């Protein structure tokens, strides 16, 4: 087996998914996967993307867009306060993950420039996230159908957090990375069993939370009065579910 960079591994996964008809419309990735080949492969496949880049990554606008040129960090430093808006990237462990975001459309391009027979206009853009607490910046190269709102781009970028959190939980709670496999078959069996266990726990938690939301609140003895008859929590009510404090999902 030959060595392959993370960028090449990601490109291979994308190409196999496209060849086998796996349904997906977007790809999100952080800076370790790079852009370049991945960008072109996704454009030719007619897929949108939000790909992380470094602050040194160069961006340029063209055709009928306002002039933008330079490194992502330099472009960000020149943005006026009105360019930023607070948006949630999804639910986190303690509530919505709200950051400041800015989005610059760099160019509108015809879809058939990359995919023969495709119609419509796609937009090349730069998405910037600013951490509310410390001002830390993250930059993303984007490709999406023209007219896609910033809220959609932010939502898809935020999906990465849930995926990474799930992997971290699977490692800590189910031993995803606790193996010393020497062959691909051994590794594949271990990972498959762990992910199956993770899925079972996720479904169990979902069902438990749904049942807990439907269970009527128990009245205290003081508030219930002395009238005879059934309590508000009837015998037909579902039993109390155990706490989900040890559930593998944290969002």
SEMIDO-371555 format. One line per 5 residues: their letters; for each residue x, y negated, z negated of N, C-alpha, C. Coordinates in steps of 0.2 Angstrom, whole numbers, padded with zeros to 4 digits, m for minus. Layout:
! SEMIDO-371555
a) X/Y/Z/X/Y/Z/X/Y/Z  ... .
END
This chain:
! SEMIDO-371555
xxxxx) 0004/0006/0000/0000/0000/0000/0004/m0006/0000  0003/m0011/0005/0007/m0017/0005/0005/m0022/0000  0010/m0026/m0002/0008/m0032/m0006/0004/m0037/m0002  m0001/m0040/m0006/m0005/m0045/m0003/m0006/m0051/m0008  m0006/m0057/m0005/m0008/m0062/m0010/m0015/m0063/m0011 .
xxxxx) m0017/m0066/m0016/m0024/m0067/m0018/m0028/m0070/m0012  m0025/m0075/m0009/m0028/m0078/m0003/m0030/m0072/0002  m0025/m0068/0004/m0026/m0063/0009/m0031/m0057/0006  m0031/m0056/0000/m0036/m0051/m0003/m0043/m0054/m0002  m0044/m0061/m0004/m0050/m0064/m0004/m0053/m0064/0004 .
xxxxx) m0048/m0065/0008/m0050/m0065/0015/m0052/m0059/0018  m0049/m0053/0015/m0051/m0047/0017/m0058/m0045/0015  m0059/m0047/0008/m0066/m0046/0005/m0071/m0049/0009  m0070/m0055/0011/m0075/m0059/0015/m0076/m0056/0022  m0071/m0054/0025/m0072/m0051/0032/m0075/m0044/0032 .
xxxxx) m0074/m0040/0026/m0078/m0034/0026/m0085/m0035/0024  m0086/m0040/0020/m0093/m0042/0018/m0097/m0044/0025  m0094/m0048/0029/m0097/m0050/0035/m0098/m0044/0040  m0093/m0040/0041/m0094/m0034/0045/m0099/m0029/0043  m0100/m0029/0037/m0105/m0024/0034/m0112/m0027/0033 .
xxxxx) m0113/m0033/0035/m0119/m0036/0034/m0122/m0038/0027  m0117/m0039/0023/m0119/m0041/0016/m0122/m0048/0016  m0128/m0049/0013/m0131/m0055/0014/m0128/m0060/0009  m0126/m0065/0011/m0123/m0071/0007/m0123/m0077/0012  m0124/m0083/0009/m0123/m0089/0012/m0118/m0094/0010 .
xxxxx) m0115/m0093/0004/m0110/m0097/0001/m0104/m0093/m0002  m0098/m0096/m0002/m0093/m0094/m0005/m0090/m0099/m0010  m0088/m0098/m0016/m0085/m0102/m0021/m0079/m0099/m0023  m0073/m0103/m0024/m0067/m0100/m0026/m0063/m0106/m0029  m0058/m0104/m0034/m0054/m0109/m0037/m0047/m0110/m0033 .
xxxxx) m0043/m0114/m0035/m0037/m0116/m0031/m0032/m0110/m0029  m0032/m0105/m0033/m0027/m0099/m0032/m0028/m0096/m0026  m0034/m0096/m0023/m0036/m0093/m0016/m0035/m0097/m0010  m0033/m0104/m0011/m0031/m0108/m0006/m0037/m0109/m0001  m0035/m0112/0005/m0041/m0114/0010/m0038/m0111/0017 .
xxxxx) m0037/m0115/0021/m0034/m0112/0028/m0038/m0107/0031  m0035/m0101/0031/m0038/m0095/0034/m0045/m0094/0032  m0046/m0095/0025/m0053/m0093/0022/m0058/m0098/0025  m0056/m0105/0025/m0060/m0110/0028/m0062/m0108/0035  m0058/m0106/0039/m0059/m0105/0046/m0064/m0099/0047 .
xxxxx) m0062/m0094/0043/m0066/m0088/0043/m0073/m0089/0041  m0074/m0093/0036/m0081/m0095/0034/m0085/m0099/0039  m0081/m0104/0042/m0084/m0108/0047/m0087/m0104/0053  m0082/m0099/0055/m0084/m0095/0061/m0090/m0091/0060  m0091/m0089/0053/m0096/m0085/0051/m0103/m0088/0049 .
xxxxx) m0102/m0095/0050/m0108/m0099/0048/m0110/m0099/0041  m0105/m0099/0036/m0106/m0098/0029/m0104/m0105/0026  m0107/m0107/0021/m0105/m0113/0017/m0100/m0111/0012  m0096/m0116/0010/m0091/m0115/0005/m0090/m0121/0000  m0087/m0119/m0006/m0085/m0124/m0011/m0078/m0121/m0013 .
xxxxx) m0073/m0123/m0010/m0066/m0120/m0012/m0062/m0125/m0016  m0059/m0123/m0021/m0055/m0127/m0025/m0048/m0129/m0022  m0046/m0135/m0023/m0040/m0137/m0020/m0036/m0141/m0025  m0030/m0142/m0024/m0026/m0146/m0029/m0027/m0154/m0028  m0024/m0158/m0032/m0025/m0165/m0031/m0021/m0167/m0026 .
xxxxx) m0016/m0163/m0023/m0011/m0165/m0018/m0014/m0164/m0011  m0020/m0160/m0011/m0022/m0158/m0005/m0025/m0164/m0001  m0023/m0164/0006/m0024/m0170/0010/m0031/m0170/0013  m0035/m0175/0013/m0042/m0176/0016/m0042/m0182/0021  m0045/m0181/0026/m0046/m0187/0031/m0053/m0187/0033 .
xxxxx) m0056/m0193/0034/m0063/m0193/0037/m0062/m0195/0045  m0067/m0194/0049/m0066/m0196/0056/m0073/m0196/0059  m0073/m0198/0065/m0079/m0200/0069/m0083/m0206/0066  m0089/m0205/0063/m0093/m0211/0061/m0093/m0212/0053  m0089/m0208/0050/m0089/m0209/0043/m0084/m0214/0040 .
xxxxx) m0086/m0217/0034/m0081/m0222/0031/m0074/m0219/0030  m0069/m0224/0031/m0062/m0222/0031/m0060/m0219/0024  m0058/m0213/0025/m0055/m0209/0019/m0049/m0206/0021  m0043/m0207/0018/m0037/m0204/0020/m0032/m0203/0014  m0029/m0197/0013/m0024/m0197/0008/m0025/m0191/0003 .
xxxxx) m0021/m0190/m0002/m0022/m0184/m0007/m0029/m0185/m0011  m0031/m0179/m0013/m0038/m0179/m0016/m0037/m0184/m0023  m0032/m0183/m0026/m0031/m0187/m0032/m0031/m0195/m0031  m0028/m0196/m0025/m0027/m0204/m0024/m0034/m0206/m0022  m0038/m0202/m0018/m0045/m0204/m0016/m0049/m0205/m0022 .
xxxxx) m0049/m0200/m0027/m0053/m0201/m0033/m0051/m0207/m0037  m0045/m0209/m0037/m0043/m0215/m0041/m0046/m0221/m0038  m0048/m0221/m0032/m0050/m0227/m0028/m0058/m0228/m0028  m0061/m0223/m0031/m0068/m0223/m0031/m0071/m0228/m0036  m0077/m0231/m0034/m0080/m0236/m0038/m0084/m0232/m0043 .
xxxxx) m0086/m0235/m0049/m0090/m0231/m0054/m0096/m0229/m0051  m0099/m0233/m0046/m0106/m0231/m0044/m0105/m0224/m0040  m0099/m0222/m0038/m0099/m0216/m0034/m0100/m0209/m0038  m0100/m0210/m0045/m0100/m0204/m0049/m0107/m0204/m0052  m0109/m0197/m0053/m0116/m0196/m0056/m0115/m0190/m0060 .
xxxxx) m0119/m0190/m0066/m0119/m0184/m0071/m0123/m0179/m0068  m0121/m0173/m0068/m0125/m0167/m0065/m0123/m0161/m0069  m0128/m0156/m0070/m0126/m0150/m0073/m0124/m0145/m0068  m0119/m0141/m0070/m0117/m0136/m0066/m0120/m0129/m0068  m0125/m0129/m0072/m0128/m0123/m0074/m0128/m0123/m0082 .
xxxxx) m0131/m0118/m0085/m0131/m0117/m0092/m0125/m0114/m0094  m0123/m0116/m0100/m0117/m0113/m0103/m0119/m0110/m0110  m0114/m0109/m0114/m0115/m0106/m0121/m0118/m0110/m0126  m0118/m0117/m0125/m0121/m0121/m0129/m0125/m0127/m0126  m0128/m0125/m0120/m0132/m0129/m0116/m0129/m0131/m0109 .
xxxxx) m0132/m0135/m0106/m0130/m0137/m0099/m0123/m0139/m0099  m0120/m0137/m0094/m0113/m0139/m0093/m0113/m0146/m0088  m0113/m0151/m0091/m0114/m0158/m0088/m0107/m0161/m0087  m0105/m0163/m0081/m0099/m0166/m0079/m0101/m0172/m0074  m0096/m0177/m0073/m0097/m0182/m0068/m0095/m0179/m0062 .
xxxxx) m0099/m0181/m0056/m0097/m0178/m0050/m0097/m0184/m0044  m0093/m0183/m0039/m0093/m0188/m0034/m0092/m0183/m0027  m0096/m0185/m0022/m0096/m0182/m0016/m0095/m0186/m0010  m0090/m0185/m0006/m0088/m0189/0000/m0089/m0184/0006  m0094/m0187/0011/m0095/m0183/0017/m0089/m0186/0022 .
xxxxx) m0085/m0181/0025/m0079/m0183/0029/m0081/m0183/0036  m0085/m0179/0038/m0086/m0178/0045/m0092/m0173/0047  m0096/m0175/0052/m0102/m0171/0054/m0099/m0167/0061  m0100/m0161/0061/m0097/m0157/0066/m0103/m0152/0069  m0103/m0151/0075/m0108/m0146/0078/m0106/m0139/0076 .
xxxxx) m0111/m0135/0075/m0110/m0128/0073/m0107/m0124/0078  m0108/m0125/0085/m0106/m0121/0090/m0098/m0123/0091  m0095/m0128/0088/m0088/m0129/0089/m0084/m0123/0085  m0088/m0119/0081/m0084/m0113/0078/m0088/m0107/0079  m0095/m0107/0080/m0098/m0101/0081/m0102/m0102/0088 .
xxxxx) m0101/m0098/0093/m0104/m0098/0099/m0112/m0097/0098  m0116/m0101/0101/m0123/m0100/0101/m0127/m0103/0095  m0123/m0105/0090/m0126/m0108/0084/m0128/m0115/0085  m0133/m0117/0082/m0136/m0124/0083/m0136/m0128/0076  m0136/m0134/0077/m0136/m0138/0070/m0129/m0142/0069 .
xxxxx) m0130/m0146/0064/m0124/m0150/0062/m0122/m0148/0055  m0115/m0147/0054/m0112/m0145/0047/m0108/m0151/0045  m0107/m0152/0039/m0103/m0157/0036/m0097/m0155/0032  m0091/m0158/0034/m0085/m0156/0030/m0085/m0162/0025  m0083/m0160/0018/m0083/m0165/0013/m0078/m0163/0007 .
xxxxx) m0078/m0168/0003/m0074/m0168/m0003/m0078/m0168/m0009  m0078/m0163/m0014/m0082/m0164/m0020/m0077/m0164/m0026  m0079/m0169/m0030/m0074/m0170/m0036/m0078/m0170/m0042  m0075/m0166/m0047/m0078/m0165/m0054/m0074/m0169/m0059  m0077/m0172/m0063/m0073/m0176/m0069/m0076/m0174/m0075 .
xxxxx) m0072/m0171/m0080/m0074/m0169/m0086/m0076/m0175/m0090  m0082/m0175/m0094/m0084/m0180/m0097/m0080/m0182/m0103  m0077/m0177/m0107/m0074/m0178/m0113/m0067/m0181/m0112  m0063/m0178/m0107/m0056/m0180/m0106/m0054/m0183/m0100  m0059/m0183/m0095/m0058/m0186/m0088/m0054/m0181/m0084 .
xxxxx) m0053/m0175/m0086/m0049/m0170/m0081/m0053/m0169/m0075  m0049/m0169/m0069/m0052/m0169/m0063/m0051/m0162/m0059  m0056/m0160/m0055/m0055/m0154/m0051/m0058/m0156/m0044  m0055/m0153/m0039/m0056/m0155/m0032/m0058/m0149/m0028  m0063/m0150/m0023/m0066/m0145/m0019/m0067/m0147/m0012 .
xxxxx) m0064/m0143/m0008/m0066/m0144/m0001/m0073/m0140/0001  m0077/m0144/0004/m0084/m0141/0005/m0086/m0141/0013  m0090/m0136/0014/m0093/m0135/0021/m0100/m0133/0020  m0105/m0137/0023/m0112/m0136/0022/m0116/m0139/0028  m0122/m0136/0028/m0127/m0139/0033/m0128/m0147/0032 .
xxxxx) m0128/m0151/0037/m0129/m0158/0036/m0135/m0159/0032  m0135/m0164/0027/m0140/m0166/0023/m0140/m0162/0017  m0136/m0157/0016/m0136/m0153/0009/m0134/m0158/0003  m0138/m0159/m0002/m0137/m0163/m0007/m0132/m0161/m0012  m0129/m0166/m0015/m0123/m0164/m0020/m0126/m0159/m0025 .
xxxxx) m0132/m0160/m0027/m0134/m0155/m0032/m0133/m0148/m0030  m0134/m0146/m0024/m0133/m0140/m0021/m0126/m0137/m0022  m0122/m0142/m0020/m0115/m0140/m0020/m0112/m0139/m0027  m0115/m0143/m0032/m0113/m0143/m0039/m0115/m0136/m0041  m0121/m0134/m0040/m0124/m0128/m0042/m0120/m0122/m0040 .
xxxxx) m0118/m0122/m0033/m0114/m0116/m0031/m0107/m0116/m0034  m0104/m0122/m0035/m0098/m0122/m0038/m0098/m0119/m0045  m0104/m0121/m0049/m0105/m0119/m0055/m0106/m0111/m0056  m0108/m0108/m0051/m0109/m0100/m0051/m0102/m0097/m0053  m0097/m0100/m0052/m0090/m0097/m0053/m0090/m0096/m0061 .
xxxxx) m0092/m0101/m0065/m0092/m0100/m0072/m0095/m0094/m0075  m0101/m0093/m0072/m0105/m0087/m0075/m0101/m0080/m0073  m0099/m0080/m0067/m0095/m0074/m0065/m0089/m0073/m0069  m0085/m0078/m0070/m0079/m0078/m0074/m0080/m0076/m0081  m0086/m0079/m0084/m0088/m0077/m0091/m0090/m0070/m0091 .
xxxxx) m0093/m0067/m0086/m0095/m0060/m0086/m0089/m0056/m0086  m0084/m0057/m0082/m0078/m0053/m0082/m0075/m0054/m0089  m0074/m0060/m0092/m0071/m0060/m0098/m0075/m0056/m0104  m0081/m0056/m0103/m0085/m0053/m0108/m0084/m0045/m0107  m0084/m0043/m0101/m0083/m0036/m0099/m0076/m0033/m0102 .
xxxxx) m0071/m0038/m0102/m0065/m0036/m0104/m0065/m0035/m0112  m0068/m0040/m0115/m0067/m0041/m0122/m0072/m0035/m0126  m0078/m0035/m0123/m0083/m0030/m0126/m0083/m0023/m0123  m0081/m0022/m0117/m0082/m0015/m0114/m0075/m0013/m0112  m0070/m0016/m0113/m0063/m0014/m0111/m0062/m0013/m0103 .
xxxxx) m0064/m0018/m0099/m0063/m0018/m0092/m0056/m0017/m0090  m0052/m0021/m0094/m0045/m0021/m0092/m0041/m0016/m0097  m0044/m0012/m0101/m0041/m0007/m0105/m0040/0000/m0102  m0035/0000/m0097/m0034/0006/m0094/m0027/0006/m0091  m0024/0012/m0090/m0017/0013/m0088/m0018/0018/m0082 .
xxxxx) m0022/0016/m0077/m0023/0020/m0071/m0017/0020/m0067  m0015/0026/m0064/m0010/0027/m0060/m0012/0028/m0053  m0018/0029/m0052/m0021/0030/m0045/m0027/0025/m0044  m0029/0024/m0037/m0034/0020/m0036/m0041/0023/m0038  m0041/0030/m0037/m0047/0033/m0040/m0049/0033/m0047 .
xxxxx) m0043/0033/m0051/m0044/0032/m0058/m0046/0025/m0060  m0043/0020/m0057/m0045/0013/m0058/m0052/0012/m0056  m0054/0015/m0050/m0061/0014/m0048/m0066/0017/m0052  m0065/0023/m0055/m0070/0026/m0059/m0070/0022/m0066  m0065/0020/m0068/m0065/0016/m0075/m0069/0009/m0074 .
xxxxx) m0067/0006/m0068/m0071/m0001/m0067/m0078/0000/m0066  m0080/0006/m0062/m0087/0007/m0060/m0091/0009/m0067  m0088/0013/m0071/m0092/0014/m0077/m0093/0008/m0082  m0087/0004/m0082/m0088/m0002/m0086/m0093/m0007/m0084  m0093/m0008/m0077/m0098/m0012/m0074/m0105/m0009/m0075 .
xxxxx) m0106/m0003/m0074/m0113/0000/m0076/m0115/m0001/m0083  m0110/0000/m0088/m0112/m0001/m0095/m0114/m0009/m0095  m0110/m0013/m0092/m0112/m0020/m0093/m0119/m0022/m0090  m0120/m0019/m0084/m0127/m0020/m0081/m0133/m0018/m0086  m0132/m0012/m0089/m0137/m0009/m0094/m0138/m0014/m0100 .
xxxxx) m0132/m0016/m0102/m0133/m0021/m0108/m0136/m0028/m0106  m0134/m0030/m0100/m0138/m0036/m0098/m0145/m0035/m0097  m0147/m0030/m0094/m0154/m0028/m0093/m0158/m0028/m0100  m0154/m0024/m0105/m0157/m0023/m0111/m0158/m0030/m0115  m0153/m0034/m0114/m0154/m0041/m0117/m0159/m0045/m0114 .
xxxxx) m0160/m0045/m0107/m0165/m0048/m0104/m0172/m0046/m0107  m0173/m0040/m0107/m0180/m0037/m0109/m0181/m0039/m0117  m0176/m0039/m0121/m0176/m0040/m0128/m0178/m0048/m0129  m0175/m0052/m0125/m0176/m0059/m0125/m0184/m0061/m0123  m0186/m0057/m0117/m0192/m0058/m0115/m0198/m0056/m0120 .
xxxxx) m0196/m0050/m0123/m0201/m0048/m0128/m0201/m0053/m0134  m0196/m0055/m0136/m0195/m0060/m0142/m0199/m0066/m0141  m0199/m0069/m0135/m0203/m0075/m0133/m0210/m0074/m0133  m0212/m0067/m0132/m0220/m0066/m0132/m0222/m0064/m0139  m0218/m0063/m0144/m0220/m0061/m0150/m0223/m0067/m0154 .
xxxxx) m0229/m0066/m0157/m0232/m0072/m0161/m0228/m0073/m0167  m0227/m0079/m0169/m0224/m0081/m0175/m0227/m0079/m0181  m0223/m0075/m0185/m0226/m0072/m0192/m0228/m0078/m0196  m0234/m0078/m0199/m0237/m0083/m0204/m0234/m0081/m0211  m0232/m0086/m0214/m0230/m0085/m0221/m0236/m0083/m0226 .
xxxxx) m0235/m0080/m0231/m0240/m0078/m0236/m0244/m0084/m0238  m0241/m0090/m0239/m0244/m0096/m0242/m0248/m0098/m0236  m0246/m0098/m0230/m0250/m0101/m0225/m0256/m0097/m0222  m0255/m0090/m0224/m0260/m0086/m0221/m0266/m0086/m0225  m0266/m0088/m0231/m0272/m0089/m0235/m0274/m0082/m0238 .
xxxxx) m0280/m0081/m0241/m0282/m0075/m0244/m0287/m0071/m0240  m0289/m0073/m0234/m0294/m0070/m0231/m0292/m0063/m0229  m0297/m0058/m0229/m0295/m0051/m0227/m0295/m0050/m0219  m0293/m0045/m0217/m0292/m0043/m0210/m0285/m0043/m0208  m0284/m0042/m0201/m0278/m0041/m0198/m0274/m0048/m0199 .
xxxxx) m0267/m0047/m0200/m0263/m0053/m0199/m0262/m0055/m0192  m0259/m0061/m0191/m0259/m0063/m0184/m0254/m0058/m0180  m0249/m0055/m0183/m0245/m0050/m0179/m0248/m0044/m0180  m0252/m0042/m0175/m0256/m0036/m0175/m0252/m0030/m0175  m0255/m0024/m0176/m0252/m0017/m0175/m0250/m0016/m0168 .
xxxxx) m0253/m0020/m0163/m0252/m0019/m0156/m0246/m0023/m0154  m0244/m0028/m0158/m0238/m0032/m0156/m0232/m0028/m0155  m0227/m0030/m0151/m0221/m0026/m0150/m0217/m0026/m0156  m0213/m0021/m0158/m0208/m0021/m0163/m0203/m0027/m0163  m0200/m0029/m0169/m0195/m0034/m0169/m0189/m0031/m0165 .
xxxxx) m0185/m0035/m0161/m0180/m0033/m0158/m0173/m0035/m0162  m0168/m0031/m0161/m0162/m0033/m0165/m0159/m0039/m0162  m0155/m0042/m0166/m0151/m0048/m0164/m0147/m0047/m0157  m0147/m0052/m0153/m0142/m0051/m0147/m0136/m0055/m0148  m0133/m0055/m0154/m0127/m0059/m0156/m0121/m0055/m0152 .
xxxxx) m0122/m0048/m0151/m0116/m0045/m0148/m0117/m0043/m0141  m0122/m0047/m0138/m0124/m0046/m0131/m0118/m0048/m0127  m0117/m0044/m0121/m0111/m0046/m0117/m0112/m0053/m0113  m0118/m0055/m0112/m0119/m0062/m0109/m0119/m0067/m0114  m0115/m0073/m0112/m0115/m0078/m0117/m0118/m0085/m0114 .
x) m0121/m0084/m0109/m0124/m0091/m0106/m0132/m0090/m0106 .
END
